[in-house]
Amino acid sequence: VYGREWLFGAAVNEGEDSTGVSWHLPRENRDHTYRETLSMGFTSRSPDKVLHVIEEMKLDWRSSNYNVLTRNCHDFSNALCVQLGVAELPPWVNSLAPAGADTYQFFENTDSGYDGGEAIFELWDSVRNTVSRGLGWDAPPGWRAKQLPAPYA
């Protein structure tokens, strides 16, 4: 936006309450390997208004709130696009993070009781659905990763 690529991440060697928002020249962030540039459109906001939007966003996008699965650079980029009145990120850009979050939640919340593998099939169905939605794919109605044989079904 106006010659700056804005980003959000966890700051290293910064205070606990520092902002996670910063900028680089486009495609010059050495921490990333770039696949492609996506044009999100043109904002009607002036350069001063864009900086005001960024300053407001810095209050909510703190370094200590960064989470690679649930509040990451793609989430910030999408929120910035919304604030600038341009297109939102395509779903495929961040489709793996929700799948990872689902996996994490599964292992955090699953008890140790054996259920014949049903929980694992539910996990993989959830991951498949999340990734498929992110890629714009739809599964046939009622599709399951695997149907359990009797007596487990």
N, C-alpha and C positions, 0 to 999 in steps of 0.2 A: 504494500500500500504506500504509494508515493515514495518508492525507492527503498522501502524497509520491509524486511521479512520479520514479522512479529512471532514470538514463540513463548511457550510456557514450559517450565521444567523445575526440577528440584535444584536449588542453588547450592553449590559446594562452597564451604568456608564462609557462609553468610549467616546472619543471625536467624534464629528460629522463626522470626516473624517477617522475614524479608519477602519481597515480591518474587514471584517466579516468572514474571513477565520481562522479557528483554527483546532485543532485535539484533539482526545482522543484515548485511547487504544480501540481496537475494542469492540463494544457492551458495553462500559463503560460510555457513556454519560447519565447522570441521568435525563436529560430533555426529554428523548425519551423512548418509550416502543417499543421494537424490535419485529417484526413479524417473519422475516426470514432473513438469509444472502443470498445475491445474488452474485454469482461468475461472474465477468465481464471478466475474462480471465487473462492472464499474460502479463505484460508490458515488453518490451525489454529495457526500459529506466533504467539506473543505479540509485541507490539511490540518488546520487548527482544530476543527471539530473531531477529526480522527484522533488527534493527540488527547483531546478531552475524553473521548470514549476510552482510550487506552488507560488514562490515569484513573478513570472510574473502575475499569476492570481490574486494575492492579490491587484494588482493595479486596476483591473477592478471590483473586487467583494468587494465593500465597504459596511460597515454596514449600512450606510445611504441609500443605494440603495436596501436594502432587501424589498421584497413585497411578502407576503404569496401567492398571486394569480399569479403574473407575473414574479417574479425573486426570487425564493426560493431555499431551500437546494437541492431539486431534480434537478432544473436547473443547479446549480453548480456541482452536482455530475455527471450529464450527460456531461457537458463541460469538467470536469476533465477526464472522461473516454475517450473523443475524443482526448484530449491532450496527454493522455498516450497510445493511439493507441489500446485500448481494446474495447469491445462491448459497445454500448450505452445502457442506461437504457431501460427496457421494457416500452412500452407506458402506461401500467396500473399503473405504479408507481406514475405518476403525473397527471392522467386523471381527477381528481376532481378540480385541480387548474384552468385549462382553463375553465371548466364549471362555476366555481365561478366567474372568470373574465368576462365571457359572461353575467352572471346575473348582476354583478355590472355595466357593460357597459350599459345594457338594462335600468336599473333604472336611471342611470346618463343621458342617452340620449333620453329617452322617454318623449314626451310632455304629457300634462295632458288631451288632447282631447280623448274622448271615441271613439274607433274604433270597437266596437262590440266584443272585446276580441281578435281580430286578433293578436295584439302585444304579448299577453300572450302566444298564441299558437306558435308563431314564437320563443319566448324565450324558451319555453319548448322543441321545436324541436331542437333548437341550443344546449341546455344543453344535451338532449338525444344523439344527434349526437356526441358531444364531448366526453361524457362518453363512448358511444358505440365504437367509434374509439379507445379510450384509452384501452378498454378491448378486442379489436380485433374483435368486432361484427359488422356486416353490417346489415342495415335495408333494407327492400324491397324497390325497386325504387318507388318513389312517395309517400312513407309513410308519413303521417302527424299525429300529436298528436290527432287532432280531426278536422273533417271537419265542418266548420261553416254552420248552416242551412240558407236558404234564409230568409230574404233579406240581411243577413250579409256576405254571401260568395262572 
